[in-house]
């Protein structure tokens, strides 16, 4: 019921090239249609989670996809995954990678990690959906601090700001915390998890549609999963959800 996406360009500190973004899009599309899936973990190999977008390719035409907003669209696809996602931040997070992680539903970091969004010091105006994500998840003061001041923040401060949901002492503890979080998500009813994730994200984007939320609510109310959940609660046993 789980899938892990690992950024694997360790010698480049997992910076994201256009070919990597296309690969991520292909994986995300496949995961989107996997009805057995319950949770997705995004992580990196090596000492950094991700150094952000490859700036050498900034402004270049993308012959592979003809998409001048490839990075933005990749992050949006990750956010739109119907199942909950966890960013396992095994090290530093820089540039656009800060938004990639923010598109996940939960973020777990490791002691010693740092984060920096240097757009203002590069002369970049960040794309609108990324700014919205920062403000809706962290609040306006934190978003201004990260974008306008381009501060480098450590794990404890990221935890205080709400960027991180948890901070592990080392990599084994990081794995344990991610596994515990994933297990908790897998224990939930799939229809309810998927429906509420979509509804909450729509509310955060200012796209709240009561009719859509009512449809998801009704689908869960009529589901076998609800009957199983109620029966398990009454019998004081663990429910066995089927996602229908």
C-alpha positions in Angstrom: 0.0 0.0 0.0 3.0 2.3 0.0 5.3 3.8 -2.7 8.6 5.6 -2.3 10.0 8.1 -4.8 13.8 8.7 -4.3 15.7 11.6 -5.9 18.8 9.9 -7.1 21.3 12.5 -8.4 23.4 12.5 -5.3 26.6 13.7 -6.9 24.6 16.9 -7.9 23.0 17.1 -4.5 19.8 15.8 -6.1 19.2 19.0 -8.0 16.4 18.6 -10.5 17.1 18.7 -14.2 14.3 18.8 -16.7 14.6 15.1 -17.4 14.2 14.5 -13.7 11.0 16.5 -13.6 9.6 14.6 -16.6 10.5 11.3 -14.8 8.8 12.5 -11.7 5.7 13.4 -13.7 5.6 10.0 -15.2 5.9 8.3 -11.8 3.2 10.6 -10.3 0.8 9.8 -13.1 1.3 6.1 -12.6 0.8 6.4 -8.8 -2.3 8.5 -9.4 -4.0 5.6 -11.1 -2.9 2.9 -8.6 -6.1 2.1 -6.6 -4.1 -0.1 -4.1 -2.0 2.8 -3.1 -2.4 4.2 0.5 0.6 6.5 1.0 3.6 8.0 -1.0 7.0 8.9 0.5 9.3 11.4 -1.3 12.9 11.4 -0.3 16.5 11.8 -1.6 19.7 9.8 -1.6 22.9 11.2 -0.2 23.5 14.1 2.2 20.8 16.5 0.8 17.1 16.0 0.1 17.4 18.3 -2.9 19.3 21.4 -4.0 16.4 22.7 -6.1 16.1 23.2 -9.8 19.2 23.1 -12.0 19.7 26.9 -12.5 21.8 26.3 -15.7 18.6 25.3 -17.4 16.6 28.3 -16.2 14.9 30.0 -19.1 15.9 27.3 -21.6 13.2 25.9 -23.9 12.1 22.4 -23.0 12.1 20.4 -26.2 11.0 17.3 -24.4 7.7 18.6 -23.1 7.3 22.1 -24.5 6.3 23.2 -21.0 7.9 26.5 -19.9 6.4 25.9 -16.4 7.6 22.4 -16.0 8.8 22.7 -12.4 5.6 24.4 -11.3 3.4 21.8 -13.0 5.4 18.9 -11.5 4.9 20.3 -8.0 1.2 20.8 -8.7 0.9 17.2 -9.8 2.6 16.0 -6.6 0.2 18.1 -4.5 -2.8 16.7 -6.4 -2.0 13.1 -5.7 -5.2 11.6 -4.4 -3.4 9.7 -1.6 -1.5 11.3 1.4 2.2 12.0 0.9 5.2 12.3 3.2 8.4 14.2 2.5 11.3 12.3 4.2 13.8 15.1 4.4 17.1 13.3 4.8 19.1 16.6 4.6 19.1 20.1 3.3 16.3 21.6 1.2 17.0 24.5 -1.1 15.3 26.6 -3.8 12.4 25.0 -5.5 12.8 21.8 -3.5 11.3 23.7 -0.5 8.1 24.0 -2.5 8.3 20.4 -3.7 8.4 19.2 -0.1 5.7 21.7 0.9 3.4 20.1 -1.7 3.5 16.9 0.3 0.9 16.5 3.1 3.5 15.9 5.8 7.2 16.7 6.3 9.7 14.9 8.6 13.2 16.3 8.9 16.5 15.3 10.4 18.6 17.2 12.9 21.3 19.3 11.1 19.2 19.9 8.0 18.9 23.5 6.6 16.4 25.2 4.3 16.8 28.2 2.1 14.7 29.9 -0.6 17.1 32.2 -2.4 14.8 33.6 -5.1 15.1 37.2 -4.1 18.9 36.9 -4.1 18.8 35.5 -7.6 16.5 38.1 -9.0 13.6 35.6 -9.4 9.9 36.2 -8.8 8.6 32.8 -7.7 5.5 31.4 -9.4 2.1 32.2 -8.0 1.0 28.7 -7.0 4.2 28.3 -4.9 3.7 31.6 -3.2 0.1 30.5 -2.4 1.3 27.2 -1.0 3.7 29.0 1.3 1.1 31.5 2.6 -1.7 28.9 3.0 0.5 26.4 4.9 2.9 28.6 6.8 1.2 32.0 7.0 2.1 35.4 5.5 4.8 36.4 8.1 6.7 33.1 7.6 6.4 33.2 3.9 7.8 36.8 3.8 10.6 35.8 6.0 11.6 32.9 3.8 11.1 34.6 0.4 12.1 38.2 1.1 14.9 37.7 3.6 16.1 34.4 2.1 17.1 33.3 5.5 18.8 29.9 6.1 16.8 28.1 8.8 17.7 24.9 10.7 15.4 22.1 11.7 14.3 23.4 15.1 13.1 26.7 13.6 11.4 24.9 10.7 9.6 22.8 13.3 8.5 25.9 15.2 7.3 27.6 12.0 5.2 24.6 11.1 7.2 23.7 7.9 8.2 20.4 9.6 5.7 18.1 11.3 8.4 16.3 13.1 12.2 16.4 13.5 14.3 13.3 14.0 17.6 13.1 15.9 19.3 11.0 13.2 18.6 9.0 10.0 17.4 5.8 11.8 15.0 7.9 13.9 13.9 9.6 10.7 13.0 6.3 9.1 11.2 5.2 12.3 9.1 8.4 12.3 8.3 8.2 8.6 7.3 4.6 9.0 5.1 5.3 11.9 3.4 8.2 10.1 2.9 6.0 7.0 1.4 3.2 9.1 -1.0 5.6 10.6 -2.1 6.8 7.2 -2.4 3.2 5.9 -4.7 2.4 8.9 -7.2 5.1 7.7 -10.2 4.5 5.4 -9.0 5.1 1.9 -12.2 6.9 0.7 -12.2 9.2 3.7 -8.5 10.0 3.5 -8.6 10.7 -0.3 -11.8 12.8 0.0 -10.7 14.9 2.9 -7.2 15.4 1.5 -8.7 16.8 -1.7 -11.3 18.9 0.2 -8.7 20.4 2.6 -6.3 21.3 -0.3 -9.1 22.9 -2.2 -10.0 25.0 0.9 -6.3 26.1 1.2 -6.3 27.2 -2.4 -9.5 29.1 -2.0 -11.3 26.7 -4.3 -13.9 25.5 -1.8 -16.9 24.0 -3.5 -19.6 22.8 -1.1 -21.2 20.6 -3.7 -17.9 18.6 -4.3 -17.4 18.2 -0.6 -21.0 17.0 -0.2 -20.4 14.4 -2.9 -17.3 13.0 -1.1 -19.2 13.1 2.2 -22.1 11.1 0.6 -19.7 8.6 -1.0 -18.2 7.9 2.4 -21.6 7.7 4.1 -22.7 5.0 1.6 -19.4 3.1 1.7 -18.7 -0.4 3.0 -15.7 1.1 4.7 -17.9 3.2 7.0 -19.9 0.0 8.0 -16.6 -1.8 8.6 -15.3 1.1 10.7 -18.4 1.3 12.8 -18.4 -2.5 13.3 -14.8 -2.5 14.3 -15.3 0.3 16.7 -18.2 -1.6 18.4 -16.2 -4.8 18.5 -13.1 -3.0 19.7 -11.0 -4.5 16.9 -8.9 -3.0 14.1 -10.9 -2.2 10.9 -10.1 -3.9 7.6 -10.9 -1.2 5.1 -11.2 -2.1 1.4 -11.5 1.4 -0.2 -15.1 0.9 -1.3 
